[in-house]
Each structure stands twice: as C-alpha cells, then as structure tokens.
Amino acid sequence: MIKKSIIGLALSFTMLFSLIASNLTVTQAAPPSGFDQYRGNIAHGKVETVTYYSNTTKANRKASVYLPPNYSTSKKYNVLYLLHGIGGDHTEWLTGNPQNILDNLYAENKLEPMIVVMPNGRAMTDDSASGNIYSAEKIAAFDNFQYDLTNDLIPYIESKYPVLTDRLNRAIGGLSMGGGQSLNFGFKYMNLFAYVGGFSSAPTTNAPNVLVPDPAKVIQDMKVIYISCGLQDSLISTSQGVHDYLTQKNVPHTWYAAPGGHDMTFWKDSLYQYAQLLFKDISTEPTTPPTPTPTPSKRSAFTKIEAEEYNDIKGSEIREIPAETGSGLGYIGDGDYVAYKNIDFGSGATSFKALVAGEYTANIQLRLNSPSGTLIGTLSVPATGDWNTYQEVTCDVSGVSGANDLYLVFSGPVNIDWFTFTGGTSGGNDGTIGDLNGDSEINSIDLAALRAHLLGMTQLTGNNLANADINQDGEVNSLDFGFIRQYLLGMINSFSR
C-alpha cells in the first residue's frame, strides 16, 4: 500500500509539473457529491433500445439511446456516441445510470441539447460478449466497428431522430476499449467528429504519433479533446502517453487524473466532465427560415419511375448505387421505406413490376400515403444470386385509384433499379394518349413538346408525361415520338393501349 501511494504521489507531481509547463492543458476537479443520484423533483429523459440493420455485419444490431428531458421531434439535437469496454455491449453504460448524470446536468443548465447513443462497439457476425473476449478475432471486431459506426449506425440515427448532421454537432467518447476506439476513430474521422474523449483508454489505442500525425490539423479541427484515467488504473500509461504527446505538440486538451481504478465509478466522473465540454457555442437553431416544401408534380403510375427519384426516405444507409439501367437504390435494410409523392393511378392499377437484385429474399410492401397506410400489394423478391444480378419481378395490386403517395416499405435488404404499374389508365384531362398539353387535341404542338422532352429542353410531367407513353411500355422515348409522327402524317389513325 505504501509503495502504491508513493507511485500515485509521484504521478501527481509529474502531472502538476506538466500543467505548470503548459497553459494548453485544462484540468478538471472531481464531480460534486450526488452528481449521479436520481432526483425526483426534476424533469427526466428516457432510454430506449433501437435495432438497425448493419451492412458491415449483415445482421441486425442494437443500441441504447438516451433522449433528454422534454425531448421533442420539433427540435434539433447534437449527438454523443458513447462506447463501452471489451466485455460489454450496448447495455454496459446503463449499469452506471448515466441518465441520472445527464438529467441532473440538464436541470442545472450545464448541458447542451444532445441525445446519447450507446451502441454495441463490437462488429462481427457473432457480436456477443460470450466466449474469449480477449481473442484476436473479438479484439479485431472492435476495430471493425469503425465501419459499422460510419456507414450504418450514424446514418440510421440521423434518419430516425431529429439530429444535426454537421461534424460540429457530433461527438465520440468511451471507456476502456471504447476509449481506445474513441481516440482512434475520432482523430481518424475528423470529418465526422469535432469532439473526442477517451476514458481509461485501452492498450489498443494507437501510438500518440500515429494517433495525431498532424498536430496542426488537430489544433485547427478539434473543438474538444478529453483524456482521463485513474491513478490506480493499470492502463494509466496509455492515457498518460497521449496526454504527454499532446502537451509536447502544443495541442489544447483537457486532462483528468485522480485517485481511482479501472471501473464505472471513475468513468462516471469522466462522463460528467466530458459531457459539459461538448457543443458549447454551437447553435442548434436554423440560421435561415426553412424553405416551404413545394407540392411534388403529379407522376403517372404507368410510366417507369426510377427508384432514386424519391421524395422522402427513411433508412439506415439507403443510398444511390450503380444499377443495370443507370442508377438505383441500395444498402436497404429491414423496416426502411422510400416514398414517392403524388403518384397518379388514374382509374386503377392491377399489377406492379420492379427491376430488383439481391443475395437474399425480401418483401416490398406497397402502401398508400404513409408507411403504415393501406396495403395494395406485396412484391416477393427472390434471391437473384448477386447484388448486381437484376431481374424483373411482378405482383398483383388492388384497391388503388387517383393520386396517392406511394410508400415502398422493405423487409430485408434489396437493390431496386426502377418500378412501374400496369393495368390501368392515366387520370387527369381525358386520359388521351398523345395529348401532351391538355388541349384535347393531338397535333404538331404535342410532337414539339415530346421532342423538347427527349432533348432535355423542357421536361413533361404528370398527365402530360403519362400521355407521352404512346405504346404504354413504361418509358417515354423515340419510339413514342415515332408513333405521334406517324399519326400526324396519316400513316396510322389511332393508338392502341
């Protein structure tokens, strides 16, 4: 015990000397008594569990999410991604009741508006904590989490919650192995994070000169760097090394070292301090009034609609991808949806057809006006053998007519290039094929309008676009131009549907 006390005292003197030597390092005092206790007389946030599909692991993964007191979807929030240690998962932080710490700080007006996401920081097919957690495979899974974080989790959170998406509104921090991840990933992805905090960081933390190879850029880009470790923690040399290197390179940061071990007691102290440093002087209010969203132009359900031409989207990482006929949508997960507004079904539709690809089977529900609205059909997508092997798949449709918002609701991963409906007639004017300006005539004006559309000069929309699909093959192209031209020349006297 005497030997440990002497070591702790020596370390304290070492840290005190480094503080005197540099005004770039800020120290923190220990939190006040009761900072982590539940208070019944204040507003409280809540913790919920979310499930998202990870393209990194090809599996569903969970995260715990803290929503602050008086959470409202009409506000915009900052986000802190808070990571766990090597033997934990998305529930480890909850053993320390971080919601009490955060609720109390909110009540004392010491915390900026934020939600806190506590994910499973181990990314592998079997991401449980069972088995030998110190195996090379399990440790490698912590490094692999960077791809799940950047490609899957962050997009999911930003699609589900009303959060700000600039790097200045995003922070990362964690304990033990999560502390090492936070430092490694935070400095690597400074385009995503402006705040980084490592509590009792693991030995897997990169060497300081690898962690911060360009101190000048870190000084320019990082708003807050927080490093902490208990004096009795066997891993203090890792955190101390990062602190010393940042001090040597004149990188401003906050350093907290106090009596304590490698445990939740010390990590709660760190969270209390780190959370108060985040997002200061960063506005969460829009700088300009929002622009009203115009009503989308009416589109015929019986023309080919490109999947990427959506009006609304909700997904973990849905994005535009190269597809068979140009572009499409991919990285779609279970529960995601894509919406196409003001689709005109005219007198009705009887079938739905889409060009799709995927390595797994999936379903696409066709719903009207909301993700849980009237179900008019379900497309069963077979496994096509490859994400780039596309095939046309059809299903029956019923119970739809007129203009509606169409929602494609996905159960499982799939790539989709385009879709169209068949079996009905367009609504609007009198549904006259070839009448492209709604004057109930087919003449040279209509031919000129189609020519301008095909040349990209003036685009047809709504009923006019639907009526330009002369042969009703789901596309408006030079074949349709030829049919109108033949009609005007008297070579044909009608268009068959």
Protein Blocks (a to p, Z undefined) as FASTA:
>chain_A
ZZmmmmmmmmmmmmmmmmmmpckbccdddddehklgccfkbccddddddddddfklopac
dddddddehiafkbccddddddddfklcfklmmmnommlmmmmmmmnopaccdddddddf
bdcfblcfehjfkbmklmmmmmmmmmmmmmmmmmmmmmmpccdfbfklcccddehjlmmm
mmmmmmmmmmlpccdcdehiafklccfklmmmplmlmmmmmmbdcddddfklmklmmmmm
mmmmmmmnopacdddddeddddfklmmmmmmmmmmmgophiafbdfbdcddddddddddf
kbccdfklcfbdcdfklccdddfklpacehiaehiacddehiaekjopfbdcdddddfbd
cdddddehiaklccfbdcddddehiaklccddddddehiecjdddddddedjdddfbdcd
ehiacehjnopghianonopacfklmmmmmmmmnomaccehjllmmmmmnonopacfklm
mmmmmmmnopagbdcZZ
